[in-house]
Amino acid sequence: MRNPAFDLLWTGLEGLDAGSVSGPEAGAIILFSRNLDPDPKVGPERCHALIRGLQARWGQGTRLAVALDQEGGAVSRLRVWAGPTPSLRHIWERGGVTACARWGALWGQGLRLLGFNVDFAPVADLWDGHPGTGLGDRCASLDPHKVALAAGAFLAGLEGTGVRGCLKHFPGLGGTQVDSHLALPELEDADQRHRNLQPFLALAHPDRLVMVAHLRTPQTDGLPASLHRASVAGNPWGIQGRWIPDDLEMGGCGEWDWNTRVRLCLESGHQALLVCQTAKGIDACATALGTMPEALWAPAREQFLQLRKNLLPHDSAPFDQAGWSVWRSELRAEAEAFQL
């Protein structure tokens, strides 16, 4: 019998077709380039079939949350079909609020055609030019007000199509020197931390997905913010959101064993557990979750089920090839306007 706690798992997977997917039955999935057939003629329809098949298998009771990291620029899972596209910084600098809203809407339209209902975008971190952090031009500006305007416009365009966005990476990675995919960044500068918070103060609300960074500060008691309740649901700034940690397989939280990672996530107020990369990591997270008392995971499960009930329903109709062709033409025209 399936463990209902597994509704909290937001997992990556292997394979390009629903019939080849194995592992614990999760409540949410995230796809990566490894799940997308690169053939532009059959790939989009195959992706649509993969999502439709997973919804049929795992989403019968409550539809699955199905996400992609689709920011544009360097982080564009759809690049294989869409070609090069501008980063958020490029969009903001060339076109301001109007262009950010337009690109949010474009990505939302394409994702909706494929069957996605969540986009893990936009980045609300502050640009600082530090190399090797994994951020770069994913960040719109070094000015917190401009970041809020750019990310807010992107969200308005995206969510206007029915696809949920996700603010990341709370409480802000601006000014760090280390890529949290590889190790745990630290940030002691109080002024920088204050500036980093401003876009989240402007844009977060109780029904908005907010991804929490693996980031250590003097206030996190030696933990990453992602595993620290006083940096998540108990944060002192009164910021509310539907909290999820950044990928729990990342190096930024690798110092802690899986039981500790899962327990601290649940105690911190996260509504789902994001574990993306390997079957080994997914199984380890699921095993740890299965050992947790129901009183610890049940409130988060109820909150996450409510989010899933309110997501865009998956269209069971065949893939709209004509609509996809129109969308791709519009996208390429916009990209060419940015000289890409």
Summary of the structure (lengths in Angstrom):
residues: 340
radius of gyration: 18.8
end to end distance: 51.0
largest distance: 54.6
contacts: 1224
relative contact order: 0.15
helix: 46%
strand: 11%
